[in-house]
Amino acid sequence: MEPGKPITYSGQGFSLLGEKGRFVLPPDLRKAVRESGHGERLLCLAKHPRWKCLTGFGLSRADQFEAELDREEEIALERQQDFDRDMRAQQLYGFARVLFDDSGRFILPERYFKLGGLTDRVFYQGGGKMFTLWNPAELAKMGTGWEDAQEACADLEAQAMAGKERR
C-alpha cells in the first residue's frame, strides 16, 4: 500500500457457510483488507448504521474515523440537526476484529448473524471505503438503485448453489 493512498473496496462476491462454520472472503476484497492491515489477515466487521447488513474493512480505515466524525458533526451543525458524537463514535470504533486464513476463510462472530440478518450465505458488495455483507433476502428488500447488486447477488448465489450440488 502506498502511504497516503486510500484503500478502496470494489467488486462483488458470494459465499456459502462452509462445513466448519466459515465464510470465504472474495479474493479482491481479501487483498484490499490485507493491504489495509499492512499484511495482517484481519477483517474488521461492524453493523451498518442504516441498512440490515454488515460493513467490512481493513485496519487503516480506523485512521479516518476522527475526520469522519468531525465532518458528520459539521454537517449536522450546518443543517441544525442533533448529532450524538459519542453514539456515532461507538458505532465506528465498535467493530470486531476477525482473523482469516490465506484462503480468506473466517468465522463470523455469532452476534453478527443477528445484527446483519445473516444466515448460511453472504453476498459481498464493494462500497469504496468499506464493503457490505448481505443476506440475499435482505438485499432483495432494498429499493430503487439496488438492481445491479440484486442481480449480481442472484447470479452469484445460483453459481454457488450449482457448485454445491456438483459436490
Buried (B, 14 or more C-beta within 10 A) or exposed (E): BEEEEEBEBEBBBBBBBEEEEBBBBBEBBBBBBBBBBEEBBBBBBBBBEEBBBBBBBBBBBBEBBEEBBEEBBEEBEEEEEEBEEEEBBEBBEEBBEBEBEEEBBBBBEEEBBEBBBBEEBBBBBBBEBBBBBBBBEBBBEBEEEBEEBBEBBBEBBEEBEEEEEEE
